[in-house]
Amino acid sequence: MMRGLAWALLLVGCGGEAATRTVTITPNGTASSSAGAIASPATGEPFSCMGDVASATPIARPERNPPTAAQMSETAARAKRLFDSEKWEFAIDALKHVADGSAGDDDGNKQLAGYHAAIALYRLNRFRESHAAFRVIAQDRNHLKNRETMLWLVKLAQAEPELVEITDFDAYTESDIAIFDNANQHDLHQALLFLVGRARVRTGEIEEARRLLSAVEPENAYRGRAVRCIGALHR
């Protein structure tokens, strides 16, 4: 999986936890106690439910076993300093060398570098490249920033709806999105109920799909789409 992340970066040359935990990401990707507002879905219908539910196969989601990040190499430390200084263009190039293993860092630091590179790409409005990098992280349950990546996928879904695919959310579960179920991140949680719920429609995991989609609140901008996805369960 790390090989896949390194490949994505080269192209641009990017057991459940308690429901009370808050994971909020600030502009430089660090944790914070408050969240920015999540925009309403774009106009049009980019978030339709697709797939033959009758022939769908549930996806195996192994228990998480992420690596640890030990001491950074000097290259990784310099890349992180560039990232923290919001020098996005310079940071991307430096982070790429860490993520692809060129700097000799351990798997944990390589994963963190890939995650930060994806954020830097997003900050430069290079949404397609950012999505390619975040998609690799989202598909790897053993990535250190797998859960935090959900926030960035939602942001990409708002910025460029046609980029985000149903399969981007295949690896996530109800317990994963429960960490966003708090007052500060209510809008984010509502978006994830829909986006993960429609992924469960595609994989044929009917009961989980119904629970998630039904939990989207009536006044939420995703509610109409959620109702249509629930309808797909009966076809």
Helices and strands as residue ranges (DSSP letters): H 2-12, E 24-25, E 31-32, G 53-55, H 74-84, H 88-99, H 107-123, H 127-138, H 149-159, G 166-169, H 174-178, G 183-185, H 186-203, H 206-214, H 223-232
